[in-house]
Each structure stands twice: as structure tokens, then as C-alpha cells.
Amino acid sequence: MGILIDQNSCNGCGFPESETPCNMACPGDLIFMQSNGKAEICCNADCWDCCACIKICPQQAIELQLPFEITGKEGSLKARAYREKTVWTARDANGNEEIFETPARNESSLKNLINPEEFSDVVDSYKGISKSFTDLGQGI
Amino acid sequence: MSFSTDKIKIERIKTDFLIIGAGAAGCFAAYEARKLNPDIDIVILEKAHIDRSGCLAAGINAINAYINAGQSPESFLEYVKKDSMDLIREDLVYSIAKEVNHAVDLLEEWGLPIPKDENGERYARGRGSIIVQGERIKPIIAQAVKSTKAKVLNRVVVTNLIKKGNKILGAYGFGVRDGKFYIVEAKATLVATGGAGGIYKPNNEGNARHKIWYSPFNTGAGYAIGIRAGAEMTTFEMRYVSMRIKDLMAPTGAVAQGVKAQQVNALGERYLEDRYGDLGGRQMPTSARLLATLQENAEGRGPCYLDTTHLTKEQAERLKAYYLHMTPGLTLYWSVKSTSPKNDPPEIVGTEPYIVGGHAQAGYWIDINRKATLENLYAAGDVAGGAPKKYVSGSGVEGMIAARDINSKLGSLNHEEINDHEIKEEMHRVFNHMNKESISILPDELELRMQKIMDDYAGGISSGYVLNEQKLSKARKYIKHLKEDSKYLYGNNLHELMKCHEVIDRLDVATVLIEHLSYRKETRWPIYQSRGDYPNRDDKNWLKFVNSVYDNKSGEVKIVERECKPVSLLATK
């Protein structure tokens, strides 16, 4: 396992009209949009556990799960990126939760240089194309 | 053949300065180039998205090339030289050492949180390392690049450099989201990608196969494009094998240096001091600490741990949270087991070998300005050779050094006409793998075969990292067969097409690597390069660089020896 995308919580973030944050963030190009408009991971074994998609998901629909072969137990990690901090919730097999906060960024000297609208790293303004499962089958 | 490239849309771009890879090296290069020249046109090609790509996607919790109080660029150079068994490019390492603190100052200016003590000093984690709270480091660096108005093309996989005679004219690539073929013509090109993981069989298998230390998406493209273009490469034989926390393969620095945890064996003995004083005890080189750990396991005193049982409950909790900045899976690992480092100290093991220039020194042979051996081509960061232990800050420095040289020469550089026939050929080479042949091999299948060959015959984990000529000749033979078979690689969509090229790139890296490993007939860097048939270090014959130039037509690797020139900096100072 790598990530689990809760199909009930995922609202597709306006796909196909706009780029979806999880699809944008994945460094491995692993997240795709299904024909029902919801996100899914194409190959969990390829996931690096970097949590980029988890932190950026506005619905908090994604969680990290470790492979059973490594832990022998279930559990999950969720996270939410705010501008100054990231808040994490780790859950063990019995449902006990631990909450952590990590500082994320300080004020930047660059703030006067660039358009403030470009300044959100929670959901950045990538104008690319989200890839859908239909694309997957078509090839070129 | 039914396949035609006519349907592929072509995107043609002209720029002054092409940067391949938007990691630390590439981003600092863009920033520096813009700072020096408001008019320079910059294009960055990035395989993922600049906000969360490569090694830094998850974040980092320390910066490991830094000059702390009491240290100096000279002492940094001495340390790197000693840790790398005296064979380094001193000129390159010293030029990095002089500017790593400047790179860190920039990161802080851009918004990276760096905690400080009551005197305003950054917290030293080790002699050349500081603590940072770097979960957001990649978006922070990306924003600095956005402020430069460089044109960032995300999701473009670079497939080859454009070459004319001895000159590099830019690069080819394809869009993994838009399916376009990209031709970027540039006056100067900087290769700044990550190194190569995934060449050897990893520690974990199946669903856990990507629980590896290095980014599994760094697949050696930056090396491969240079190899195929005939750029001279250096010291691939100094592989990097790291001691990591078992299962999640998380870095150990936060534990070993951060909370001063000692290495202990199953009997609770501090084996480095007790049994390996001849390797230098606790002062031994990085690779020797792993060598001693493997030896303890071989002699039946494993598993070995980083002893964190002395921590207070609060310290252990802090350590657990600290990993959220870099390897969040490890925090979850402790949480899932309802435990903490205090009562479940991390077990330590060795990773599979990686080919990287940021920790070890595999990469392009470059001059002091980071110019490679081909005209108008530069390399910085993980793909630049000769300067180990540069890490994030040193990679940034190399990017800035390259950008300065490129900017100063820009007036004398020009675009040149590209041969249409070569464009057609490259398009065919790139997209042909979407054409299903009667025989087809999936990229995952070929990857597993490559990793098995390298593990079995080129010093992987299963052979205790030990090499010999007989095994290497088998590796050479089987990798050559596999390269021939790679023409049958089939990807039925753009993501799979990318994976086809990732395997092709790694096969080219493996081909060169095997020749380097075979040529060096001594053991210079135990574990990284351990020869069973030449077990001793031999300074008389081998205190020199092993370099290579690949001939893409014949598939031959030509080895060239280069002198190791100590720049007696300390003497002249």
C-alpha cells in the first residue's frame, strides 16, 4: 500500500474544468482521474510515501497506509497543509490518534516580487491537464 | 511498421538557457541567472511538477553541507577528502564549501524555517550539518523560481540532448500529460536532474518495493542523456550505499547525530569502538560504519540498532514528529505499532546501491565552472561528478556557479540549425514503444530483470556488495542482452511510455557502471566499491579518476584515466 483515496470524500475538485491538486502534486505521475470524476492511484506499489497529495487535498480524502508486509498491522496518516504549518493525524490499528504539527514556512522576502495569487502552496495554480483513466486506455 | 509519428504534435521552443530538472541545482541556477541578467530567457523542463518533484518531494529535516561555527571551507574540504578515501576533485569541493552558507541564507530568505538558539545561531546537528524544518522546502524553492518568470514546463520527460558535432544545442522530450514532442533549442544547457535509483534490487519487495531511501522517480535520465551524447563521465564506481532505518529506509542522521544515538548490536555492545577501532572507531568514514554493521550481522550479533532507549519520553516524541519533515512513513510506522523510538529503537541496515553525485561522486566530468566536456553543456547537483557530500545546499551552489558562467558567455553563444532527419529519428525512438509488436515486454518486467542481474552480479545487497571480475563479466553480458531486448518495451499510455524510457535510461547507466566497476582494480571505498579479487586500497596505482566516454553507435564504453590533483589549499593559505 501507499495511499488510499476515499472515493466517498473525493469530489474531483472540479475536474475536468480544472487541474486537480493531487494529480498535480504526485512526483511519480501516479494519480489519475476516473470517468466518475474521482481521483485514483494507478499503481500503489510505485508510491514513495512522500505525502504530497495527502497534504494538498482540500477534502482530506487521502491517507497514507503502510504495506501489511512491513507493519503486520493497519493504521493511517492524514495531513493538512496550511500556509504556516502542516497538521498531521496518525492512527493506529485500534483507532487511537496522535496529532502532530510541523512548521511549514516563514514570511518570504520574495513576497513583493510575485503576484500574491501565485503565492499559495496549498493549491498552486498549475494550468496543466489532469490525466483521466480514459486517456490511459487510448494511448496516442 | 504501421506506426507513424505524424499524429504527434510538436512544440518547438527557443531559449537562451535551458535547465533540465527543477530540483535544488536547477532552481538555484534559474534564480542566479535572473539575478545577474534581467533579460536572459530561461526554460526549465521538469518531469514532475516543480512544487513537489524529485528528492525533496517529501521534505528534509536537515541540511548536511554547511559550515558551522568553528569550521571553515578548508576543514569541510579536509573532511570530505578523508571520508572519500582521498580521491575527490578538491577544486570542486572547495568551491562548494565556500558558498554553502550563502545557499542556506537564500533558502531562509525564501521562507524555509530554520530554528535558532537563544544566541540566534542555527542548530548544528553534526559538524557540517544544521537542523531545518523542511517539509515545505520544495514549494518554497519553487516560489523563488516563479519570481524569476522562468518558463517552467512541468511533466516533460527529457529523452536526449540535441547534438551537432561536439556541441549541444538543447534537448528533446515528450509531455507525459499532453503527449507532445518537445524540441527546446538553447544557447546553453544545464543538466540538473537527480541521480539514478532503481538499478539494483531494493530492500523491500512487492507492494513495498518503493519504500526506498532515494526518490524512486530519479531514474538516471540526466546521466543517460549525457552518456548517449558522449559526454565524459567520472567515478560511477563509487556507488552510494547508505545505512538506513530498516523497512522504511529512512535516513539515520536525525537519530545518530540529532540525539547522539550510538550503534549497538543485539548484545547491546557499542561495536564501533569495541571491535572496529582499526577502522577509526566512531570517527570512521561513513561507509565503514555500515561495513562494521554488516560484519556484526555476519558474525551472528545482529540485528544492530541506533540506541534511542536513553531518550526521555518527550525527546522520543519530538524525534518521532521530526521525521514528518522528511520520511512521514516512519512516524506512521511507530504510531501504527503504538510505540516510539524510546521503546522501539530503530534497526539499521544497508540500502541497495545508488548512483548519485550528491552523496557519492558519480557524474559528468566538469571544470570549475561546471562545464561538461561537450560544448555549451553544463552539469550541477546530483549528476555532476567529483564532489561528494554536496547534498541540497551544495547542489544549489553548483547551479549558481553554472549560471554565472553561462551568463558571462551568453553574448558569444548562438542557436544552430537542427537536422530534420534527426528530429524524426528521435521522435520515432521515443514514441515507438507505444506501438505494440508481436513480442512485447512491460517496463516493470524489464526493471525486475535488470535489478536482479545487478543484484546478483554487480555487487547488490544479496552479495554483501562485493564485486569480482567473473561476476561483473556476467553482468556485462546479461545487461547487454537486456539492452537489445529493450526495443520490445511496450507502454500503452503516456505514463507507461515514461516508464519505458526510465528503464532504457537506467540500462545505459548500468552499462557504464559495470565498466567502471570492472576497471578499478583495488578496493577504494569499502561497500560502495568492494572488490573480492582486489581487496586492498592501492594508492600507488589507483589514486586517480576512472572516466568513461560512451559511443552510442557501437555501444562501446571507452575508459579514460584522469589525474587526481590535490589543490594544496591549506598549504597555500
Interface residues (C-beta under 8 A of the other chain):
Chain A: M1 G2 M24 A25 C26 P27 G28 D29 L30 C42 N44 A45 D46 C47 W48 D49 C50 C51 A52 L64 L66 P67 F68 E69 I70 T71 K73 E74 G75 S76 L77 A79 A81 T86 W88 A90 R91 D92 A93 N94 N96 E98 F100 T102 P103 A104 R105 N106 E107 S108 S109 L110 L113 I114 E118 F119 D121 D124 Y126 G128 I129 S130 K131 D135 L136 G137 Q138 G139 I140
Chain B: K7 I8 A48 H49 D51 R52 S53 G54 A57 A58 E108 E109 W110 G111 L112 P113 Q133 E135 R136 P139 I140 A142 Q143 A144 K146 S147 N154 R155 V176 R177 D178 G179 N204 G206 N207 A208 R209 H210 K211 I212 S215 P216 F217 D247 L248 K320 A321 L324 H325 T327 P328 G329 T331 L332 Y333 S335 V336 K337 S338 F431 M434 N492 N493 L494 H495 M498
